[in-house]
Amino acid sequence: MKTAKRLKHIDEYYFSRKLKEVGELISKGKPIINLGIGSPDLMPPKSSIDNLIKALQSPIANKYQGYKGIEPFRKAIKDFYLKNYNVNLNHDEEILPLIGSKEGIMHISLAFLDEGDKVLIPNPGYPTYLSICKIVGAEPIFYDLAESNSWLPDIKKIKKINLSKVKIMWINYPNMPTGANCSIDDFKDLIAFCKSKNILLVNDNPYSFVLNENPVSLLMAEKSDNCIELNSLSKSHNMAGWRLGMVVGSKKNIDNILKIKSNMDSGMFYPLQIGAIDALNQNQAWYKNLNQTYLKRKKIVIEIASKLRLTFNSDGTGLFLWCKIPDKFKSSEEFIDKLLYDKNIFITPGSIFGSNGEGYVRISLCCDEKKLLEALKRL
Ligand SMILES: Cc1ncc(COP(=O)(O)O)c(C=O)c1O
């Protein structure tokens, strides 16, 4: 059967391919230490698991759920935004729970992009912005993030690009893969730029609670039709597999996204929503504890990076250390393959995040201290 043309423009996700190879090496007995992916290995809050289990017994659990999630879940998201970002949202109009934030990238794209529209995508950046842009038939326009500009968009440079037909600008702060942060003033400058060009600014914000003293939200800079934010419990609450996320923004934007989403799924499993409410209600001790663990791990990862003669900024936010490789290597893939085959350690080549990620690698903190120390010993 002939497939749709859109499949020609996208490849199998890098991790899907590379992890097959890593899996084969493991099945051949290689003691691979995987420092490649950002899937938290720590447990979610125990009370969230308990609440989920209890909710399984409820007769409601087996029914279709509403497209907007249950009201107490939306209220918990409202409280979460108020408590952590001091952003006041209307729980009925400005919040839409998602099955992970990744699906939000698709819903937003389907809601706002027609074929031939253009999208500003960060380079380096999370690969999904590009693949979804292609899937919906839009055209990507990459904007550079550079170490020399603290991995922030250079608005003056972006203004020189032909921006006609640009409908969406993706930003992702705290940034993956670089760990860079964006201040409220930086957000304000980006909003002013996007408003002047009639572009929808979307911040993808799943990392704001990991190794970050001051979590920020785009909506702290402005709540308007120009700004949307995606958020997630995957990293902040170790719930990546639960698939819990949210999109927040103006009523008009949320209504438009809901038009797409309500045609694609039939609600989120009730016990997951109950578990999510508990997770969102965690107090500051939860984040403190989480970050203590990541901090300990990061110290070892810094030693690993130093042994590998990588250069890095150790102040970054998020689950990764983003590092520059020594000049003698032709590419980041060559570097990671050598490490994989010589030392049985898997890390991510920066090139998968775009051409500006070439020359860099990303090391994950989602690995326990024992294994990290073993990796260090091997080096
Ligand atoms: C920048 C970025 N956005 C979105 C996601 C997806 O998160 P979720 O698990 O909420 O779909 C990830 C996951 O790795 C990510 O790194």
The ligand as a Gaussian input file, in Angstrom:
#p B3LYP/6-31G(d) Opt

LIG

0 1
 C       11.693000      19.766000      25.370000
 C       10.723000      18.681000      25.574000
 N        9.431000      18.910000      25.328000
 C        8.504000      17.955000      25.501000
 C        8.849000      16.696000      25.926000
 C        7.773000      15.667000      26.067000
 O        7.341000      15.574000      27.352000
 P        6.044000      14.726000      27.753000
 O        6.539000      13.506000      28.410000
 O        5.272000      15.629000      28.646000
 O        5.280000      14.434000      26.490000
 C       10.171000      16.392000      26.183000
 C       10.552000      15.032000      26.592000
 O       11.640000      14.589000      26.557000
 C       11.143000      17.419000      26.012000
 O       12.431000      17.187000      26.252000

